[in-house]
Amino acid sequence: MDLAVEQAARQITAEIVARAPEGWAECVLRAHGGRRGTGMYGSGYVVPSRPGSHFSVPAPHETLASLASRFRDSHGWESIALELTCRPSGAFELVVFRDALEPEGHREDGWTLTLDPDFRPSEPGAVDSAEPSGPRPAGDPAEAVERLRAVLRQDAELSSSERQLPAPITEEQLAAAERRLGRALPPDLRALYLEADGDGGSEALGGYCWLSLDRALAAHDEYIGVPTWFGWGLGWRQVVFDADPPNTVRRSSGHPGWLPFATWFDGNYFAVDLAPAAEGRPGQVIEVGRDFTTGPRYVASSVTAWLGRLLGQPDPHTPQQAGDRARKLVVSALDEQLAPGLQAIHLNDAPSPVDLAPLSATTRLRRLHLNRCATTDLSPVAALPVEDLTVGLAAEADLTPLTGHPQLASLAVASETPTGLAPLRTLPALQSLDLSRCTTPDLALLADLPGLRYLALSATQWAALIAADRLPGRLAAARIAGAPSLTAALDLLTALGVDTSTAYHLSG
């Protein structure tokens, strides 16, 4: 294999040298490759006479894919991370390791290190409650069938043709599906499947496709029945928002109690909710899928009511909705009226220091990001249910107002003056922490945070923790920020207890 890898490295190096800008001194190519494709991250030429300028690197996707395939065959690595450093002379150094390492999007972003590939941060609605929801089911089997027939008549009038539906499902097939789900289907949806096994792909229900039971179960198993995971690049700060009306649908990006039954073939589904939140109804209809990874959308109180909507009929069982349906706001100042229903605010490039007092109106706020701006007082955040906080601290500010915050799960802090970390000991939900842009004198305290599963630090900060022998003991993932080499990232992996002896090194 060495000869084939060397040939690939020389081929990439030759292309990099041939396309290099004038005056370059070095080129670093960082990439990730596997069965699903290849990607380049944080790659670029270094031109000493033009600091700060970015010169893109040729993307040798075919060669990278070939390398990934070779390491899959020889090492059993499903995907690889690699770093190739080239110089004008044609000399190169290649380092390759398995997918425990992943380069970030820009060269200065560093590397994400996976220590426990099976760990996933918990979602508030992922665990079944022992208490059933309060409201009773709202669907009516006989009414659902009548409405189905009315929708089909309406479709036939519009299309000037009557669609032929598939044969119905049997009681035995329904019972088998319920055993597979571990839950009973809503009576109104059962009644529909006893009429027909979906619409045969005809999109007869208001332009939506009513799925056959087998396709519904397949979509449940593949897409909807489990929470969505984007990897540690994003997953460490994932927040699932509440539906509107509040507390009707579980705050989860996927759940085994959601069964999709209709789609518009856009990656999204209407699903019956067999495990609603405390104020939801069993059998209510929600929208889930590709565009709902931050939380499902409440649609109707039942399949019966959903069919009624297709006929222009109101849903008498739907709770009063808040009206301000927007969950997220991106602004450059907090001087406008903030809707109470907001659950995410991204404040970008605001004049510092930022007064956070207007946030008191946003009683459902789950995410607050202060990007490239800072505040002197975090007190307004203490009374809000914020779970994900990114904040810059001005010289006079500290983390003391966050003491005892019950919901704060992910925190990223930026500061140019020393910031004490003692309040972190009092945060029961804290799982993820980014201090890579923070000056702090007491990093050793991090070893005392038993719930910490993700930590982002600069290379200098990691070196200080390693030297003090105070590494947190239960990390599932880590990030080394800045512009460290892959070799430096491997050294950190080793310090965190990962066997890196199989890392591949080649010079030429």
Secondary structure, DSSP 8 states (H G I E B T S, - for coil): -HHHHHHHHHHHHHHHHHT--TT--EEEEEEEEETTEEEE-S-EEE-TTSTT--------HHHHHHHHHHHHHHH--SEEEEEEEE-TTS-EEEEEEETTEEE-SSGGG-EEEES-TT-----TTSS--SS--SS-----HHHHHHHHHHHHHHHHHHHTS---------HHHHHHHHHHHTS---HHHHHHHTT-SS-TT--TBTTBEE--HHHHHHHIIIIISS-----HHHHTT------SSTTSS-S-S--TTEEEEEE-SSSEEEEEESS--TTS-TTEEEEEETT-TT--EEEESSHHHHHHHHTT---TTS----S----EEEES-S-S---TT--EEEEES--SSB--GGGGG-TT--EEEEES--BS--HHHHTS---EEEEEE-TT--SGGGTT-SS--EEEEEESS----GGGGG-TT--EEEEEEE--S-GGGGGG-TT--EEEEEHHHHHHHHHHT---S--SEEEEESS--HHHHHHHHHHTT---TT-EEEE-
